[in-house]
Amino acid sequence: MDPLSTFEIITRILVQLSPVWISLILLYAMSIAFKRRLGLYGKLFDSPIGMIGFGLVMFWVFTGVYGALDMIVTHDPLSQVSGMKNKVPGTPVRSAEEGEYAWYLLGGDNLARDVFSRLIKGAWEVIKIAPLAAIFAFMVGITLGLPAGYYGGKLDITLSFLANLILAFPVILLFYLLVTPEIVATGVPNYMAIVLFVFPIIFLAVLLNSRFHTRPKLRTPLLIGVLGLATWMYLQLVSNGGYLINTPDYKIIGLPRVLDFFDIDPGLLVVFVSVVFVNSPTVFRIVRGLTMDIKTRDYVAAAQTRGEGPWYIMLWEILPNARGPLIVDFCLRIGYTIILLGTLGFFGLGLAPESPDWGSTINDGRKLLSIYLHPALPPALALLSLVLGLNLLADGLREESLKD
């Protein structure tokens, strides 16, 4: 079997990604058709920059999702094929079995694994961590930033001091400390997860209570249902093997195994907690600053005159009017998180060494970069394009939010 030419490689990659192209076409067609009914998201399609950024982001989102479903990968990203070590793109697989894809479209790495499949699977590693970590960071930052900016005084001084203390520490060094095996063995990341992951529950409780406090017949069952589900999910996240904390010196029993349907990989939990911990102070400072500005507006004074409570004003008057800058920062925060994940993977910290995340793949390919470009170049370009897409998306959202 002959190697593929450059044109054949490109053609086969485009065909292999056909579910992604179909999804993008349908998404854009539906979004443009109904853009006048979709608020700020619909206005995004009036911005060429925003549309390009959104397209880049959604390309990798769909790629990650279909990759996780094994719909577009060509080989097992962890399997090693004899004779395919450092082979160039388009090399045919030796003695390919029936039903097995016959080529390594982007070549093989130094362990004879398929670079194309690792690239696709790596997209899912990024997509499943970065947005969720950004959401949790925003939950922490909003829950603490709103009262700090609204009340001021000692509460503001204390929370701002703690945020500045974290921000003053070098980020990479902080990451390195949090994910080293010695620190992990002490249970510090688990303690941090217990504290940080409770903030979404607090946010939901205050949000619903402030909205429906005048309708107790609706508020009470709603709070019980929502907080019960949120608490169960919280215990699912922080429990591992039936324990909240499981170290040689100390153990805390968590969710019973019969109710614990999934356990997060310890390496993934450490990375997730580290990203949330590092991003939360920055979100706190942004929310605090916006709150201090918006609380002086006339509509806030009108809500105070109506007798609305402080948390109602913060969550239903101030926060909605701060959505523009926060949405933009959320996009940028995801990009920043992706870079941090790539940095951690590059240094071999957090995720398993064989993980196909882009940072680890770039690090593996870097060792032979002067001889073979193909193992390191695709994940590097993928990381670049996704972060670029998020920045362009943020610029588009900023343009459209300023028109409101």
C-alpha positions as CSV (number, residue, x, y, z in Angstrom):
1,M,0.0,0.0,0.0
2,D,1.4,3.4,-1.0
3,P,1.8,6.4,1.3
4,L,-0.8,9.2,0.8
5,S,0.1,12.4,-0.9
6,T,-0.5,15.8,0.8
7,F,-3.7,16.3,-1.1
8,E,-5.0,12.8,-0.2
9,I,-4.2,13.4,3.5
10,I,-6.1,16.7,3.5
11,T,-9.0,15.1,1.7
12,R,-9.2,12.2,4.0
13,I,-9.0,14.4,7.1
14,L,-11.9,16.6,5.8
15,V,-14.0,13.5,5.1
16,Q,-13.2,12.0,8.5
17,L,-14.4,15.3,10.1
18,S,-17.6,15.3,8.1
19,P,-19.9,15.1,11.2
20,V,-18.2,18.2,12.5
21,W,-18.8,20.1,9.2
22,I,-22.4,19.0,9.1
23,S,-23.0,20.1,12.7
24,L,-21.3,23.5,12.1
25,I,-23.5,24.1,9.0
26,L,-26.7,23.2,10.8
27,L,-25.7,25.4,13.8
28,Y,-24.9,28.4,11.7
29,A,-28.0,28.0,9.5
30,M,-30.3,27.8,12.5
31,S,-28.6,30.6,14.4
32,I,-28.6,33.0,11.4
33,A,-32.3,32.2,10.6
34,F,-33.4,33.0,14.2
35,K,-30.7,35.5,15.3
36,R,-33.2,38.3,16.0
37,R,-34.8,36.1,18.7
38,L,-31.6,35.0,20.3
39,G,-30.5,38.1,22.2
40,L,-26.8,38.7,22.5
41,Y,-26.0,35.3,21.0
42,G,-28.0,36.3,17.9
43,K,-26.3,39.6,17.6
44,L,-23.0,37.8,17.5
45,F,-23.8,36.8,13.9
46,D,-23.8,40.5,12.9
47,S,-20.1,40.6,13.8
48,P,-17.6,39.0,11.3
49,I,-15.0,38.7,14.0
50,G,-17.4,37.1,16.4
51,M,-18.6,34.6,13.7
52,I,-15.1,33.5,12.9
53,G,-14.2,33.1,16.6
54,F,-17.5,31.2,17.3
55,G,-16.8,28.9,14.3
56,L,-13.3,28.1,15.6
57,V,-14.5,27.4,19.1
58,M,-17.5,25.3,18.0
59,F,-15.3,23.3,15.5
60,W,-13.2,22.1,18.4
61,V,-16.2,21.6,20.6
62,F,-17.9,19.3,18.0
63,T,-14.5,17.6,17.3
64,G,-14.1,16.9,21.0
65,V,-17.6,15.5,21.4
66,Y,-17.5,13.3,18.3
67,G,-14.0,12.2,19.3
68,A,-15.3,11.2,22.8
69,L,-18.0,9.1,21.0
70,D,-15.3,7.5,18.8
71,M,-17.1,8.7,15.6
72,I,-14.1,10.4,14.0
73,V,-11.0,8.9,15.5
74,T,-9.1,6.4,13.2
75,H,-7.2,4.4,15.8
76,D,-7.0,3.9,19.6
77,P,-5.0,7.0,20.8
78,L,-3.1,4.8,23.3
79,S,-2.4,1.8,21.1
80,Q,1.1,1.3,19.7
81,V,1.4,-0.2,16.2
82,S,4.6,-2.0,15.3
83,G,6.7,-0.2,12.8
84,M,4.9,3.1,13.0
85,K,7.3,4.9,15.4
86,N,7.8,8.5,14.1
87,K,6.4,7.7,10.7
88,V,5.5,10.7,8.6
89,P,1.9,11.7,7.8
90,G,0.1,9.4,5.3
91,T,2.1,6.3,6.2
92,P,0.1,3.1,5.7
93,V,-0.3,0.8,8.7
94,R,1.6,-2.4,8.4
95,S,-0.6,-5.5,8.2
96,A,-3.8,-3.5,8.9
97,E,-6.6,-5.8,10.0
98,E,-10.0,-5.8,8.4
99,G,-12.0,-2.8,9.6
100,E,-8.9,-1.0,10.8
101,Y,-8.1,2.4,9.2
102,A,-5.3,1.8,6.8
103,W,-3.2,5.0,7.4
104,Y,-1.8,7.2,10.1
105,L,-3.2,10.5,8.6
106,L,-0.9,12.7,10.7
107,G,1.9,10.2,11.2
108,G,3.0,8.4,14.3
109,D,4.7,9.7,17.5
110,N,7.8,8.4,19.3
111,L,5.7,5.6,20.8
112,A,4.1,4.6,17.5
113,R,0.7,6.1,18.4
114,D,-1.6,7.8,15.9
115,V,-1.1,11.6,16.1
116,F,-4.5,12.3,14.4
117,S,-6.4,10.2,16.9
118,R,-4.5,11.7,19.9
119,L,-5.3,15.2,18.5
120,I,-9.0,14.5,18.4
121,K,-9.1,12.8,21.8
122,G,-7.0,15.7,23.2
123,A,-9.8,18.1,22.1
124,W,-12.2,16.3,24.4
125,E,-9.7,16.5,27.3
126,V,-9.7,20.3,26.9
127,I,-13.4,20.7,26.3
128,K,-14.5,18.7,29.3
129,I,-12.2,20.6,31.8
130,A,-11.8,24.3,30.7
131,P,-15.5,25.5,30.4
132,L,-16.5,23.7,33.6
133,A,-13.5,25.0,35.5
134,A,-14.3,28.5,34.3
135,I,-18.0,28.1,35.4
136,F,-16.9,27.0,38.9
137,A,-14.4,29.9,39.1
138,F,-17.2,32.3,38.2
139,M,-19.5,30.8,40.8
140,V,-16.9,31.4,43.4
141,G,-16.0,34.9,42.1
142,I,-19.6,36.0,41.8
143,T,-20.7,34.6,45.2
144,L,-17.9,36.5,47.0
145,G,-17.5,39.5,44.7
146,L,-21.1,40.7,44.9
147,P,-21.3,41.2,48.7
148,A,-17.8,42.5,48.8
149,G,-18.6,45.3,46.3
150,Y,-22.1,45.9,47.6
151,Y,-21.4,46.1,51.3
152,G,-17.8,47.2,51.3
153,G,-16.2,47.8,54.7
154,K,-14.4,45.0,56.5
155,L,-15.9,42.3,54.4
156,D,-14.5,43.9,51.3
157,I,-11.1,44.5,52.9
158,T,-10.8,40.9,54.1
159,L,-11.9,39.2,50.8
160,S,-9.8,41.6,48.7
161,F,-6.8,40.9,50.8
162,L,-7.2,37.1,50.4
163,A,-7.7,37.5,46.6
164,N,-4.6,39.7,46.3
165,L,-2.7,37.3,48.3
166,I,-3.4,34.5,45.9
167,L,-2.8,36.7,42.9
168,A,0.5,37.8,44.2
169,F,1.8,34.2,44.1
170,P,3.4,33.2,40.7
171,V,0.7,31.1,38.9
172,I,3.0,28.5,37.4
173,L,4.7,27.9,40.8
174,L,1.3,27.7,42.5
175,F,0.2,25.1,40.0
176,Y,3.4,23.2,40.4
177,L,2.9,23.1,44.2
178,L,-0.7,22.0,44.0
179,V,-0.2,19.1,41.6
180,T,3.0,17.7,42.9
181,P,2.6,14.1,44.4
182,E,3.8,15.2,47.8
183,I,1.0,17.9,48.1
184,V,-1.6,15.6,46.6
185,A,-0.7,12.9,49.2
186,T,-1.6,15.3,52.0
187,G,-5.1,15.6,50.8
188,V,-4.8,19.4,50.2
189,P,-6.6,19.3,46.8
190,N,-9.4,17.3,48.3
191,Y,-9.9,19.9,51.0
192,M,-9.9,22.6,48.4
193,A,-12.5,20.7,46.3
194,I,-14.7,20.4,49.4
195,V,-14.6,24.2,49.9
196,L,-14.6,25.5,46.3
197,F,-17.3,23.1,45.0
198,V,-19.8,24.2,47.6
199,F,-20.0,27.7,46.1
200,P,-22.5,26.8,43.3
201,I,-24.8,25.4,46.0
202,I,-24.6,28.6,47.9
203,F,-25.2,30.6,44.8
204,L,-28.3,28.6,43.8
205,A,-29.7,28.8,47.3
206,V,-29.3,32.6,47.5
207,L,-30.5,33.1,43.9
208,L,-33.8,31.1,44.4
209,N,-34.5,32.3,47.9
210,S,-34.1,36.0,46.9
211,R,-36.3,35.5,43.9
212,F,-39.2,33.6,45.5
213,H,-39.0,34.7,49.1
214,T,-42.5,36.3,48.8
215,R,-43.9,33.0,47.5
216,P,-43.0,30.4,50.2
217,K,-45.3,27.7,48.8
218,L,-43.2,27.7,45.6
219,R,-39.9,28.6,47.2
220,T,-39.7,25.8,49.7
221,P,-40.2,22.8,47.5
222,L,-38.1,24.4,44.8
223,L,-35.2,24.9,47.2
224,I,-35.5,21.4,48.5
225,G,-35.5,19.8,45.0
226,V,-32.8,22.0,43.5
227,L,-30.5,22.0,46.5
228,G,-31.0,18.3,47.1
229,L,-29.9,17.5,43.5
230,A,-27.1,20.0,43.7
231,T,-25.9,18.6,47.0
232,W,-25.9,15.0,45.6
233,M,-23.9,16.2,42.6
234,Y,-21.5,18.0,45.0
235,L,-20.9,14.8,46.9
236,Q,-20.5,12.9,43.7
237,L,-17.7,15.3,42.7
238,V,-15.8,15.4,46.0
239,S,-16.3,11.7,47.0
240,N,-13.8,9.1,45.7
241,G,-14.3,5.5,46.7
242,G,-16.8,6.4,49.4
243,Y,-14.5,9.0,51.1
244,L,-14.3,12.7,51.0
245,I,-10.7,12.6,52.3
246,N,-8.7,9.4,52.0
247,T,-5.1,9.9,53.2
248,P,-2.9,7.5,55.3
249,D,-3.3,9.8,58.3
250,Y,-6.9,11.0,58.0
251,K,-10.2,9.7,56.5
252,I,-13.6,11.3,56.1
253,I,-16.5,9.1,55.0
254,G,-18.4,10.6,52.0
255,L,-21.3,9.5,49.8
256,P,-22.2,5.8,50.2
257,R,-21.0,3.7,47.3
258,V,-24.6,2.7,46.5
259,L,-25.3,6.4,45.7
260,D,-21.9,7.3,44.3
261,F,-22.3,6.6,40.6
262,F,-19.0,8.0,39.4
263,D,-15.6,8.9,40.7
264,I,-13.4,11.6,39.2
265,D,-9.9,10.6,38.3
266,P,-7.6,12.0,41.1
267,G,-5.3,13.6,38.6
268,L,-8.2,15.3,36.8
269,L,-9.6,16.5,40.1
270,V,-6.3,18.1,41.1
271,V,-6.0,19.9,37.8
272,F,-9.7,21.0,38.0
273,V,-9.3,22.3,41.5
274,S,-6.1,24.1,40.7
275,V,-7.6,25.9,37.8
276,V,-10.6,27.0,39.8
277,F,-8.5,28.2,42.7
278,V,-6.2,30.3,40.4
279,N,-9.0,31.8,38.4
280,S,-11.4,32.7,41.2
281,P,-9.6,35.7,42.6
282,T,-9.5,37.4,39.2
283,V,-13.2,36.9,38.7
284,F,-13.8,38.2,42.2
285,R,-12.0,41.4,41.5
286,I,-13.9,41.9,38.2
287,V,-17.3,41.3,39.9
288,R,-16.4,43.5,42.9
289,G,-15.5,46.4,40.6
290,L,-18.6,46.1,38.5
291,T,-20.8,45.9,41.6
292,M,-19.2,49.0,43.1
293,D,-20.0,50.9,39.9
294,I,-23.5,49.6,39.3
295,K,-24.8,49.9,42.8
296,T,-24.8,53.7,42.4
297,R,-27.3,53.5,39.5
298,D,-30.8,54.8,39.7
299,Y,-32.5,51.4,39.2
300,V,-30.6,50.0,42.2
301,A,-31.9,53.0,44.3
302,A,-35.4,52.3,43.0
303,A,-35.1,48.6,44.1
304,Q,-34.0,49.7,47.5
305,T,-36.9,52.1,47.7
306,R,-39.3,49.3,46.9
307,G,-37.9,47.4,49.9
308,E,-36.0,44.7,48.1
309,G,-33.4,42.8,50.1
310,P,-29.7,43.1,49.4
311,W,-29.3,39.7,47.8
312,Y,-32.2,40.3,45.5
313,I,-30.6,43.6,44.4
314,M,-27.2,42.0,43.9
315,L,-28.5,39.0,41.9
316,W,-31.5,40.4,40.0
317,E,-30.6,44.0,39.6
318,I,-26.8,44.3,39.6
319,L,-25.6,41.0,38.1
320,P,-27.9,41.1,35.0
321,N,-26.5,44.5,34.2
322,A,-23.0,43.3,34.5
323,R,-23.5,40.4,32.1
324,G,-21.7,42.0,29.1
325,P,-18.3,42.3,30.7
326,L,-18.7,39.0,32.5
327,I,-19.6,37.1,29.3
328,V,-16.6,38.6,27.6
329,D,-14.3,37.7,30.5
330,F,-15.8,34.2,30.6
331,C,-14.6,33.5,27.0
332,L,-11.2,34.9,27.8
333,R,-11.1,32.9,31.0
334,I,-11.7,29.7,29.1
335,G,-8.8,30.5,26.8
336,Y,-6.6,31.3,29.7
337,T,-7.6,28.0,31.3
338,I,-6.8,26.1,28.1
339,I,-3.3,27.7,28.1
340,L,-2.8,26.7,31.8
341,L,-3.9,23.1,31.0
342,G,-1.5,23.0,28.1
343,T,1.3,24.3,30.4
344,L,0.5,21.6,33.0
345,G,0.5,18.9,30.4
346,F,3.7,20.2,28.9
347,F,5.4,19.9,32.3
348,G,3.9,16.4,32.9
349,L,1.8,17.6,35.9
350,G,-1.7,16.6,36.9
351,L,-3.1,14.3,34.1
352,A,-1.8,10.8,33.5
353,P,1.4,10.7,31.4
354,E,-0.3,8.7,28.6
355,S,-3.1,11.3,28.4
356,P,-3.7,12.6,24.9
357,D,-4.2,16.2,26.1
358,W,-2.5,18.7,23.9
359,G,0.1,19.9,26.4
360,S,1.4,16.3,26.9
361,T,1.4,15.6,23.2
362,I,3.4,18.8,22.5
363,N,5.9,17.8,25.2
364,D,6.3,14.3,23.8
365,G,6.9,15.7,20.3
366,R,9.2,18.4,21.5
367,K,12.0,15.9,22.3
368,L,12.5,15.1,18.6
369,L,11.3,18.5,17.2
370,S,14.5,19.1,15.2
371,I,14.0,15.8,13.3
372,Y,10.2,15.2,13.2
373,L,7.8,18.1,13.2
374,H,4.5,16.2,12.8
375,P,4.0,14.9,16.4
376,A,4.2,18.3,18.0
377,L,2.9,20.7,15.3
378,P,-0.8,19.6,15.1
379,P,-1.6,19.9,18.8
380,A,0.3,23.2,19.0
381,L,-1.8,24.6,16.1
382,A,-4.9,23.2,17.6
383,L,-4.2,24.9,20.9
384,L,-3.4,28.1,19.0
385,S,-6.6,28.0,17.0
386,L,-8.9,27.3,19.9
387,V,-7.5,30.1,22.1
388,L,-7.5,32.5,19.1
389,G,-11.2,31.5,18.5
390,L,-12.1,32.3,22.1
391,N,-10.3,35.7,21.9
392,L,-12.1,36.6,18.6
393,L,-15.4,35.4,20.1
394,A,-14.8,37.7,23.2
395,D,-14.0,40.6,20.8
396,G,-17.3,40.0,18.9
397,L,-19.3,39.8,22.1
398,R,-17.7,43.0,23.4
399,E,-18.6,44.8,20.2
400,E,-22.2,43.7,20.3
401,S,-22.6,44.3,24.1
402,L,-21.4,47.9,23.6
403,K,-24.3,48.5,21.1
404,D,-26.9,47.7,23.7
